[in-house]
Amino acid sequence: MAAVAVKIDFGNAYKIRLLSEDLRASTFTSDVKDGTVVVLRVEISSQPHVLLPSVFNLAFGPTDSKGKIDDKAEIAHKDYSKVFSSILLAGLTYLTEHPDHFLGIDGSNNARAYLYYRFIQQNFIYLDKYFEIYGVKYYVRISRFGKNQYDNPFDFDDVVPMNDRIVKGMVIRSNLMYNYFIFRLKK
C-alpha cells in the first residue's frame, strides 16, 4: 500500500451511495492509478463486537464474486486521501444517526494497523473535531498450565480487550501497536 500522506477531509470525499436505510451499507467509486475505477463497499456489522459491547465493526474494500468485502485487497488508488475520507464519512454518517454506537476498524495485519495509526496521528486535529478515538490491543493472558493448556490452546474468555484513548503525538512501540481502532461520535 503506497498511502503514506493521507489528509482526511470530509469535504473532499467521493459521492457515497447508501444501500440500506439503516446506513449500515454503502458504496462509492474510487479512481485507480491505471485509469480504471473500483467500487468500494463500506459495511457496518449488525451485531456488536463479541468482547466490546456497543462497538460495531466497520469493514471496507472491494467485493469478491460472492459479494463479500475483501479487506486485504491492495489497490493503487489515485487519491488515498479521498478514499479514506469517504470511508470515515460513511462512518460519521452512521454514528450521527446512532450516537450510542461505536465503530471499530480492524487492522487486518500489523502493517495495516500501523498505517491506520499513522493516519489517525497525521489527521488527529481534524478527526478530534468529530470523534473520540481509542486503540485496542488484544491481550491474551497465558495462565493455563500442564495438560489443560494443550486441550484448548485458545480460550476467548482469556482475551482481554484493553482500550486506550488515542491522543495527538502518542508514540507506540511496534510490538505494542493497537490492532483495533474504535471511533465514537464526539459529544
Protein Blocks (a to p, Z undefined) as FASTA:
>chain_A
ZZfbdcddfklccddddfbfnlpaccdddddfkopacdddddddfbdcfklghiacdded
dddfkopacfkbccddfblmlmmmmmmmmmmmmmmmmmmbccddddfbfklmmmmmmmmm
mmmmmmmmmpccdddddddddfbgcjllmmmmccfklpccddddddehiacdfklgcfbd
cddddZZ
